[in-house]
Amino acid sequence: MTRFLTALPVYNEASHVQGVVEEVRKYSPEILLVDDGSTDGTAEVLDSLDNIHLVRHQKNRGYGAALKSAFDYAQRHRYDVLVTIDCDGQHEPLRIPRFVAACDGWDIVSGSRYLKNYPGDSEAPPERKRINQQLTAEINRRLGLSLTDAFCGFKAYRVDALKKLHITEAGYAMPLELWVQAAHAKLRIREIPVPRIYLDEKRSFGGALDNGWTRLEYYHLVLDRSFARLGETGPAGELWTGTLANCEECAG
């Protein structure tokens, strides 16, 4: 039987976290909350929850740093599969078992909001959709992949494969570093569709990164830096090959 952990990075989610955790409990026997230095009462809510694992950052370090803490925890405690899901209500916990099952024979199972249309799908904010599409196309070109959604936070990882990743990017650009390292390590990558849910709340990427142009430039910087750290400068299609499948059936 697969032993899996569902991890939720949390930062100032006092209004969402309890409801999300209670829903996740229905589908995951073990839950890890990574509180990334919340200051809005989230810490007190987490203290009131029973039967959870908890990692706390004393200061806000970023989305990528929270996921890195989840990676480290899953490896230390020898889980078979780690599922990551956002805590803002934009992912459906009922899909957790499907992600775990889809991890059989694959190293990374990544959700895609653009692989399939579901009834009631939200319209993606135009700027965020444009940036996602542009970066996804660039990743595919440079890594020889065929992703449809480079930034979805709903994922499952085979924990043994996490040993091949050395994530350093602390912010929202962390998935770019992840894809570069995963392709370089020849990890087996699979996408499965998830509904496109955007809540009527403004999302902040942090200071200057709330500006779309600035954020895009920073994403390019992180992507280029991720390649440079691995010493690859040649054409991606020649050097970077991975295995990726898109699987609509897995979403049922």
C-alpha positions as CSV (number, residue, x, y, z in Angstrom):
1,M,0.0,0.0,0.0
2,T,1.3,3.4,-0.9
3,R,2.1,5.6,2.1
4,F,1.5,9.2,1.1
5,L,1.5,12.6,2.6
6,T,-0.5,15.7,1.5
7,A,1.3,19.0,2.1
8,L,-0.2,22.4,2.1
9,P,2.0,25.6,2.0
10,V,0.3,28.2,4.1
11,Y,0.8,31.9,4.3
12,N,-1.9,34.2,5.8
13,E,-4.8,31.8,5.1
14,A,-6.7,32.2,8.3
15,S,-10.0,32.4,6.5
16,H,-9.4,29.3,4.4
17,V,-7.1,26.8,6.2
18,Q,-9.5,25.1,8.6
19,G,-12.1,24.4,5.9
20,V,-9.5,23.2,3.4
21,V,-7.8,20.9,5.9
22,E,-11.1,19.3,6.9
23,E,-11.8,18.6,3.3
24,V,-8.3,17.2,2.7
25,R,-8.8,14.8,5.7
26,K,-11.5,13.0,3.7
27,Y,-8.9,11.9,1.1
28,S,-5.5,11.9,2.9
29,P,-4.7,10.1,6.1
30,E,-1.7,12.3,6.8
31,I,-1.5,16.0,6.3
32,L,1.5,18.4,6.6
33,L,1.0,22.2,7.0
34,V,4.0,24.4,6.3
35,D,3.2,27.8,7.9
36,D,5.5,30.2,6.0
37,G,5.6,32.9,8.7
38,S,1.9,33.8,8.7
39,T,0.9,37.0,10.7
40,D,-2.9,37.0,10.3
41,G,-3.9,34.4,12.9
42,T,-3.2,31.4,10.8
43,A,-0.8,30.1,13.4
44,E,-3.5,30.1,16.0
45,V,-5.9,28.2,13.7
46,L,-3.2,25.6,13.0
47,D,-2.6,25.2,16.8
48,S,-6.3,24.3,17.1
49,L,-6.2,21.4,14.6
50,D,-5.7,17.9,15.6
51,N,-3.8,15.1,13.8
52,I,-1.7,17.2,11.5
53,H,2.0,17.5,10.9
54,L,3.3,21.0,11.2
55,V,6.4,22.8,10.1
56,R,6.8,26.5,10.9
57,H,9.0,29.2,9.3
58,Q,9.6,31.9,11.7
59,K,9.6,34.5,8.9
60,N,8.0,34.5,5.5
61,R,10.4,32.8,3.1
62,G,8.3,32.2,0.1
63,Y,6.2,29.6,-1.7
64,G,9.1,27.7,-3.1
65,A,10.8,27.6,0.4
66,A,7.6,26.2,1.8
67,L,7.5,23.5,-0.8
68,K,11.2,22.7,-0.2
69,S,10.4,22.2,3.5
70,A,7.6,19.8,2.5
71,F,10.1,17.9,0.2
72,D,12.6,17.6,3.0
73,Y,9.9,16.4,5.5
74,A,8.6,13.7,3.1
75,Q,12.1,12.4,2.6
76,R,13.0,12.4,6.3
77,H,9.9,10.5,7.1
78,R,10.2,8.1,4.2
79,Y,6.9,8.5,2.5
80,D,6.3,6.9,-0.9
81,V,4.4,9.8,-2.5
82,L,4.1,13.5,-1.6
83,V,1.0,15.4,-2.8
84,T,1.1,19.2,-2.8
85,I,-2.1,21.2,-2.9
86,D,-2.6,25.0,-2.4
87,C,-4.5,26.2,0.7
88,D,-6.6,28.9,-1.0
89,G,-9.5,26.8,-2.1
90,Q,-8.5,26.6,-5.8
91,H,-7.7,22.9,-5.8
92,E,-10.2,20.1,-5.2
93,P,-9.0,17.7,-2.4
94,L,-11.2,14.9,-3.8
95,R,-8.7,14.5,-6.6
96,I,-5.8,13.6,-4.2
97,P,-6.2,9.8,-4.6
98,R,-6.1,10.2,-8.3
99,F,-2.8,12.0,-8.1
100,V,-1.4,9.3,-5.9
101,A,-2.6,6.5,-8.2
102,A,-1.3,8.4,-11.3
103,C,2.2,8.5,-9.7
104,D,2.5,4.7,-10.3
105,G,5.4,4.5,-12.7
106,W,6.0,8.3,-12.8
107,D,8.2,10.6,-10.8
108,I,6.1,13.8,-11.1
109,V,2.4,14.1,-11.7
110,S,1.4,17.7,-12.4
111,G,-2.0,19.1,-12.6
112,S,-3.0,21.1,-15.7
113,R,-5.8,23.6,-15.8
114,Y,-5.6,23.7,-19.6
115,L,-5.5,20.1,-20.6
116,K,-9.3,19.6,-20.4
117,N,-12.3,21.9,-20.0
118,Y,-14.7,21.1,-17.1
119,P,-18.2,22.5,-16.7
120,G,-18.1,25.6,-14.6
121,D,-14.4,26.3,-15.2
122,S,-13.3,29.9,-14.3
123,E,-11.8,32.2,-16.8
124,A,-8.1,32.6,-16.0
125,P,-7.1,36.2,-15.3
126,P,-5.8,37.4,-18.7
127,E,-2.3,38.5,-17.5
128,R,-1.7,35.4,-15.5
129,K,-2.8,33.2,-18.4
130,R,-0.6,35.0,-20.8
131,I,2.5,34.7,-18.6
132,N,1.8,31.0,-17.9
133,Q,1.4,30.3,-21.7
134,Q,4.6,32.2,-22.6
135,L,6.7,30.4,-19.9
136,T,5.2,27.0,-20.6
137,A,6.0,27.4,-24.3
138,E,9.6,28.4,-23.5
139,I,10.1,25.5,-21.1
140,N,8.8,23.1,-23.7
141,R,11.1,24.5,-26.3
142,R,14.2,24.5,-24.1
143,L,13.6,21.2,-22.3
144,G,11.9,19.2,-25.0
145,L,8.8,18.7,-22.9
146,S,5.1,19.1,-23.8
147,L,3.6,20.7,-20.7
148,T,0.3,22.6,-20.9
149,D,0.5,24.3,-17.5
150,A,3.9,25.1,-16.0
151,F,2.6,26.7,-12.8
152,C,-0.1,24.5,-11.3
153,G,0.5,23.8,-7.6
154,F,-1.4,20.6,-7.5
155,K,1.2,17.8,-7.9
156,A,2.3,14.4,-6.7
157,Y,5.9,13.4,-6.4
158,R,7.5,10.0,-6.0
159,V,9.6,10.8,-2.9
160,D,12.6,8.8,-4.0
161,A,12.8,11.1,-7.0
162,L,13.0,14.2,-4.9
163,K,16.5,13.3,-3.9
164,K,17.6,14.3,-7.5
165,L,16.3,17.8,-7.0
166,H,18.1,20.6,-5.3
167,I,15.6,23.5,-5.1
168,T,17.0,26.9,-4.2
169,E,14.3,29.2,-5.6
170,A,12.3,30.5,-2.6
171,G,9.5,32.3,-4.4
172,Y,6.7,31.7,-6.9
173,A,9.3,31.0,-9.7
174,M,10.2,27.8,-8.0
175,P,8.3,25.6,-10.6
176,L,10.7,26.9,-13.3
177,E,13.7,25.6,-11.4
178,L,11.8,22.4,-10.8
179,W,11.2,21.7,-14.4
180,V,14.8,22.4,-15.4
181,Q,16.2,20.1,-12.8
182,A,13.5,17.4,-13.4
183,A,14.3,17.3,-17.1
184,H,18.1,17.2,-16.4
185,A,17.6,14.3,-14.0
186,K,15.4,12.6,-16.7
187,L,12.5,12.3,-14.3
188,R,9.3,10.8,-15.7
189,I,6.7,13.6,-15.9
190,R,3.0,13.3,-16.4
191,E,0.2,15.8,-16.5
192,I,-3.4,15.1,-15.6
193,P,-6.3,17.6,-15.9
194,V,-7.8,19.6,-13.0
195,P,-10.6,22.1,-13.0
196,R,-9.7,25.7,-13.5
197,I,-10.9,27.5,-10.3
198,Y,-10.1,31.1,-9.6
199,L,-11.6,32.7,-6.5
200,D,-12.8,36.3,-6.4
201,E,-9.7,37.4,-4.5
202,K,-6.7,39.5,-5.5
203,R,-3.5,37.5,-5.3
204,S,-0.3,39.1,-4.5
205,F,3.0,37.8,-5.8
206,G,4.9,40.1,-3.5
207,G,5.8,43.8,-4.0
208,A,7.2,44.6,-7.5
209,L,6.2,41.1,-8.7
210,D,2.5,42.1,-8.7
211,N,3.4,43.9,-11.9
212,G,3.1,41.4,-14.8
213,W,6.0,42.7,-16.8
214,T,8.3,42.7,-13.8
215,R,7.2,39.2,-12.9
216,L,7.7,37.9,-16.4
217,E,11.3,39.3,-16.4
218,Y,12.0,37.7,-13.1
219,Y,10.7,34.4,-14.3
220,H,13.0,34.6,-17.3
221,L,15.9,35.4,-14.9
222,V,15.2,32.3,-12.8
223,L,14.8,30.1,-15.8
224,D,18.1,31.2,-17.3
225,R,19.8,30.9,-13.9
226,S,18.5,27.4,-13.5
227,F,20.1,26.4,-16.8
228,A,23.3,28.1,-16.0
229,R,23.7,26.4,-12.6
230,L,23.6,23.0,-14.4
231,G,26.2,24.2,-17.0
232,E,24.0,23.8,-20.0
233,T,24.0,26.5,-22.7
234,G,23.3,24.6,-25.9
235,P,19.9,24.0,-27.7
236,A,17.4,22.5,-25.3
237,G,16.0,20.0,-27.7
238,E,19.4,18.3,-28.1
239,L,20.4,18.2,-24.5
240,W,17.3,18.2,-22.4
241,T,15.0,15.2,-22.9
242,G,12.4,14.0,-20.5
243,T,9.4,11.7,-20.5
244,L,5.9,13.3,-20.2
245,A,2.4,12.1,-20.9
246,N,-0.9,13.9,-20.8
247,C,-3.7,11.7,-19.4
248,E,-7.3,12.9,-19.5
249,E,-8.6,9.5,-18.4
250,C,-6.8,9.8,-15.0
251,A,-9.2,12.7,-14.0
252,G,-12.2,10.5,-14.4
